[in-house]
Amino acid sequence: MKHAEPDFHVLDYVTITKDTRTGLVLALGGTDQAAGILQRAGFLDAPGPRGTYHRLPHHLSVQEQRRRATTASHALLAAGYSVHLDPFLNDLAVPDGDRKASLRYLVQLSQRAGDTSDAQERAALLTEIAGPGEGLLPLIRQAVAVMCVGSFADGADPQPVRQLMNTADALSRATDQILRLRNDIARTPAPPDSAVKTPSPTPRLPTMPVDHRRTP
C-alpha cells in the first residue's frame, strides 16, 4: 500500500539563526502573523533577494541577541509555529552548553597530548594552549586582567586585586615560556624516513648448458 506524503505548511516554519559572514541574527520563513511577532520582539524587516526577511539591529551585544532571539522563538511557538532556533542563540541553554563543550575540548586536548609522538603535532597542541589571539592561556589571562580592572573600578580591597594582577602576569610569563618551547619543537627536524629497501633479485638457479648437436 502506497502512503501519500503528508501536507506540510512550509510557511509555518521559522528559522532563527546567526549569519556567520555578517554576524546578523536572521529570521527566515513564516507568515504575516509571524512577521508581527518578530517585530514585537525587536526584529526589523529587510528586503532580500528572495523576499522580505527579518533581522535584529546592528551592534547589539551577544547577550541581547540571545535574549531577543529566544523571546521571539517562544512567542512563535506559542502562536503555533514550528521554530528552529540556533543553539548558539538559545539564552536558556547556551551558558551550560558552552561550559560542557569547553570541558570536552580540554579533555580531548589532554588525550591528544598523551597520544601524539610527532614533534609537529606537539607544536600544534602547544599553539592551541599558548598561541596569541585564540590560545587558551592568553584568553584566560585576558579574563583575569579584565576582572582586575573591574575590581579596581568597584573599589574592592586593593591587596587581593594586586594578587590577582600578579596571577595575570604569571599567566603571561607561562605563555611566553610555552611559546618558546613550541618554537624549539617546531624547529626540530623531522626524522628521516626510513629507507625503503628494495628486495634483492631472486637468485637464478644455474642451468645446464643445452647441447644443440643432433644425436645420431
WOPEVEN-V186205 format. One record per helix or strand of 2 or more residues. SS is the DSSP state (H for helix, E for strand). FROM is the first residue (numbers start at 0). LEN is the number of residues. If there is no record, write none. Layout:
ss=<SS | SS>
from=<FROM | FROM>
len=<LEN | LEN>
This chain:
ss=<H | E | E | H | E | E | H | E | H | H | H | H | H>
from=<9 | 12 | 24 | 31 | 42 | 50 | 61 | 81 | 86 | 93 | 118 | 135 | 157>
len=<3 | 6 | 5 | 9 | 6 | 6 | 17 | 4 | 3 | 22 | 12 | 18 | 29>
